[in-house]
Amino acid sequence: MPQVLIVEDDARIRPLLMRSLDERGYAVSSAATGMQGLAMAVDDRPDLVILDLGLPDVDGTQVLRMLRAVSDVPVIVASARDDDPSLVGCLDAGADDYVVKPFTTDQLEARIRAVMRRVTGTSSVRRSIVVGGLEIDPAARRASVEGEALDLSPREFDLLRHLAERPGEVVTKRELLTEVWNQPWGGSDKTVDVHLSWLRRKLGESAAEPRYLHTVRGVGVRLSAPE
């Protein structure tokens, strides 16, 4: 299920967009300000961001530039005018596409599909990752173990994918905080421990009886296929 973040301050438009996309099978979250949207895009790692240009706190173009400094998430910008100079600035700053208000859900979804096709077709990490009975599909953000689908939060999925991309290697908690949580200058190891505990439960294992996730005391964690 693709995850879409809508950054839109209009209290009338935002819930309509959320409901329409939800009915079409998307997992949708939203933010009413640029800075809130930026934080959610970094923390939650959605598959795509719909970014309104007329935000109350920060110009949409500036939000995009800040986002591009830390993420390559696909972005569709929304503008009231197709000749808006800010729209050109957003495209130059790295936006993947745009829609002009007012737009229909069909028009928006067509842009979403087109952008996701381009991203999926050009990304080198979109192939499935298989470790033992664990299979991860980065493009669809789905994971399964022994054929059974895993119900993972966005953060749990990102954590599992990062470890599965380096099977057999010990990954430090500091690296996980940097790469998964985007916290290179701080953060608590406890955050990693809690999410690893949740992952173990969903994988049907425990720290005392690991199958895929093996703790290396004082170093980090290793994901490997069960022996």
C-alpha positions as CSV (number, residue, x, y, z in Angstrom):
1,M,0.0,0.0,0.0
2,P,1.7,3.2,-1.1
3,Q,2.1,5.8,1.6
4,V,1.3,9.4,0.7
5,L,1.9,12.5,2.8
6,I,-0.3,15.6,2.0
7,V,1.2,19.0,3.0
8,E,-1.8,21.3,2.7
9,D,-3.0,24.1,4.9
10,D,-6.5,24.4,3.5
11,A,-8.8,22.8,6.1
12,R,-11.4,22.1,3.4
13,I,-9.2,20.6,0.8
14,R,-7.0,18.5,3.0
15,P,-9.6,16.1,4.4
16,L,-11.2,15.7,1.0
17,L,-7.9,14.7,-0.5
18,M,-7.2,12.3,2.3
19,R,-10.6,10.6,2.0
20,S,-10.4,10.3,-1.8
21,L,-6.9,8.8,-1.8
22,D,-7.8,6.5,1.2
23,E,-10.8,5.2,-0.8
24,R,-8.4,4.3,-3.7
25,G,-6.1,2.2,-1.5
26,Y,-3.4,4.7,-0.4
27,A,-2.2,5.1,3.2
28,V,-2.6,8.8,3.8
29,S,-1.2,11.2,6.4
30,S,-1.2,15.0,6.4
31,A,0.4,18.1,7.7
32,A,-1.0,21.7,7.8
33,T,2.3,23.6,7.8
34,G,5.5,23.3,5.9
35,M,7.7,22.6,8.9
36,Q,5.3,19.9,10.2
37,G,5.3,18.3,6.7
38,L,9.1,18.4,6.5
39,A,9.4,16.6,9.9
40,M,6.8,14.0,8.9
41,A,8.5,13.4,5.5
42,V,11.8,12.8,7.3
43,D,10.5,10.8,10.2
44,D,7.8,8.7,8.5
45,R,9.5,8.3,5.0
46,P,6.3,8.2,2.9
47,D,6.5,6.9,-0.7
48,L,5.3,10.2,-2.1
49,V,4.7,13.8,-0.9
50,I,2.0,16.1,-2.3
51,L,3.2,19.6,-1.4
52,D,1.1,22.8,-1.6
53,L,3.0,25.9,-2.4
54,G,0.9,28.4,-0.4
55,L,1.7,27.3,3.1
56,P,1.3,29.6,6.1
57,D,4.7,29.3,7.7
58,V,7.3,28.5,5.0
59,D,7.2,28.9,1.2
60,G,6.6,25.6,-0.5
61,T,9.7,26.0,-2.6
62,Q,11.8,26.4,0.5
63,V,10.2,23.4,2.1
64,L,11.2,21.4,-1.0
65,R,14.8,22.6,-0.9
66,M,15.1,21.6,2.8
67,L,13.5,18.2,2.0
68,R,15.8,17.6,-0.9
69,A,18.8,18.1,1.3
70,V,17.9,15.0,3.3
71,S,15.6,12.9,1.2
72,D,14.9,11.9,-2.4
73,V,11.2,11.1,-1.8
74,P,9.1,11.8,-4.9
75,V,7.3,15.2,-4.6
76,I,4.2,16.5,-6.5
77,V,3.7,20.2,-6.0
78,A,0.2,21.8,-6.1
79,S,-0.2,25.4,-7.3
80,A,-3.2,27.6,-8.0
81,R,-1.7,28.8,-11.3
82,D,0.4,27.0,-13.9
83,D,2.4,30.1,-14.6
84,D,3.3,30.7,-10.9
85,P,7.0,31.5,-10.7
86,S,7.1,29.4,-7.5
87,L,6.0,26.4,-9.5
88,V,9.0,26.8,-11.8
89,G,11.3,27.2,-8.8
90,C,10.0,24.0,-7.3
91,L,10.6,22.1,-10.5
92,D,14.1,23.5,-10.6
93,A,14.5,22.5,-6.9
94,G,13.7,18.9,-7.6
95,A,9.9,18.4,-7.7
96,D,8.9,15.4,-9.8
97,D,5.7,16.8,-11.2
98,Y,2.9,19.3,-10.4
99,V,-0.9,19.7,-10.5
100,V,-2.8,22.9,-10.9
101,K,-5.8,23.7,-8.6
102,P,-8.6,22.9,-8.8
103,F,-7.8,19.3,-9.8
104,T,-9.8,16.1,-9.6
105,T,-8.8,13.0,-7.7
106,D,-8.4,11.2,-11.1
107,Q,-5.9,13.8,-12.3
108,L,-4.0,13.6,-9.1
109,E,-3.9,9.8,-9.0
110,A,-2.7,9.7,-12.6
111,R,0.2,12.0,-11.6
112,I,1.0,9.8,-8.6
113,R,1.0,6.6,-10.8
114,A,3.2,8.3,-13.4
115,V,5.7,9.5,-10.8
116,M,5.8,6.2,-9.0
117,R,6.4,4.3,-12.3
118,R,9.4,6.6,-13.1
119,V,10.8,6.2,-9.6
120,T,10.4,2.4,-9.6
121,G,11.9,2.1,-13.0
122,T,15.0,4.1,-12.2
123,S,15.8,3.0,-8.6
124,S,18.4,0.4,-8.1
125,V,17.1,-0.7,-4.7
126,R,13.5,-1.5,-5.8
127,R,14.0,-5.2,-6.3
128,S,12.9,-7.7,-3.7
129,I,15.3,-8.5,-0.9
130,V,15.2,-12.2,0.2
131,V,16.9,-13.5,3.3
132,G,15.9,-17.0,4.1
133,G,12.1,-17.1,4.4
134,L,11.9,-13.3,4.7
135,E,11.0,-11.3,1.6
136,I,10.9,-7.5,1.3
137,D,9.5,-5.5,-1.6
138,P,10.9,-1.9,-1.3
139,A,8.7,-0.5,-4.1
140,A,5.5,-1.7,-2.6
141,R,6.8,-1.4,1.0
142,R,5.6,-4.9,1.8
143,A,7.3,-7.6,3.7
144,S,6.5,-11.3,4.4
145,V,8.0,-14.1,6.3
146,E,7.4,-17.7,5.2
147,G,4.7,-16.3,2.9
148,E,2.8,-14.6,5.6
149,A,2.5,-10.8,5.2
150,L,3.9,-8.7,8.0
151,D,1.9,-5.8,9.4
152,L,4.7,-3.2,9.9
153,S,4.7,0.5,10.7
154,P,6.7,2.7,8.3
155,R,9.6,2.9,10.8
156,E,9.6,-0.9,11.4
157,F,9.7,-1.5,7.6
158,D,12.6,0.9,7.1
159,L,14.5,-0.7,10.0
160,L,13.9,-4.2,8.6
161,R,14.9,-3.2,5.1
162,H,18.1,-1.5,6.2
163,L,19.2,-4.6,8.1
164,A,18.1,-7.0,5.3
165,E,20.2,-5.0,2.8
166,R,23.2,-6.1,4.8
167,P,22.6,-9.7,5.6
168,G,25.1,-11.3,8.0
169,E,26.7,-7.9,8.9
170,V,26.6,-6.4,12.4
171,V,25.0,-2.9,12.2
172,T,25.5,-0.6,15.1
173,K,22.6,1.2,16.8
174,R,24.3,4.5,16.1
175,E,24.2,3.7,12.3
176,L,20.6,2.7,12.6
177,L,19.8,6.0,14.3
178,T,21.6,7.8,11.5
179,E,20.3,5.9,8.5
180,V,16.7,5.0,9.7
181,W,15.9,7.8,12.1
182,N,17.9,10.5,10.4
183,Q,19.5,11.4,13.8
184,P,23.2,11.6,13.1
185,W,24.0,13.9,16.1
186,G,22.0,12.2,18.8
187,G,19.1,9.9,19.8
188,S,18.6,7.2,22.2
189,D,19.6,3.6,21.7
190,K,16.4,2.7,23.6
191,T,14.5,3.8,20.5
192,V,16.2,1.2,18.4
193,D,15.8,-1.4,21.1
194,V,12.0,-0.9,21.3
195,H,11.6,-1.1,17.6
196,L,13.7,-4.2,17.4
197,S,11.5,-5.8,20.1
198,W,8.4,-5.0,18.1
199,L,10.0,-6.4,14.9
200,R,11.0,-9.6,16.7
201,R,7.5,-10.1,17.9
202,K,6.1,-9.8,14.4
203,L,8.8,-12.1,13.1
204,G,7.7,-14.7,15.6
205,E,10.9,-14.7,17.7
206,S,12.4,-13.1,20.8
207,A,15.8,-11.8,22.0
208,A,16.2,-15.0,23.9
209,E,15.3,-17.2,21.0
210,P,16.3,-15.3,17.8
211,R,15.7,-16.5,14.3
212,Y,16.5,-13.5,12.0
213,L,17.5,-10.7,14.4
214,H,20.6,-11.5,16.5
215,T,21.9,-9.0,19.0
216,V,25.7,-8.7,19.3
217,R,26.1,-7.3,22.8
218,G,27.9,-4.0,23.0
219,V,28.0,-3.7,19.2
220,G,24.7,-3.8,17.4
221,V,22.4,-6.2,15.6
222,R,22.7,-8.7,12.7
223,L,20.0,-10.0,10.4
224,S,20.6,-13.4,8.9
225,A,18.7,-16.4,7.7
226,P,17.8,-19.0,10.3
227,E,20.3,-21.9,10.5
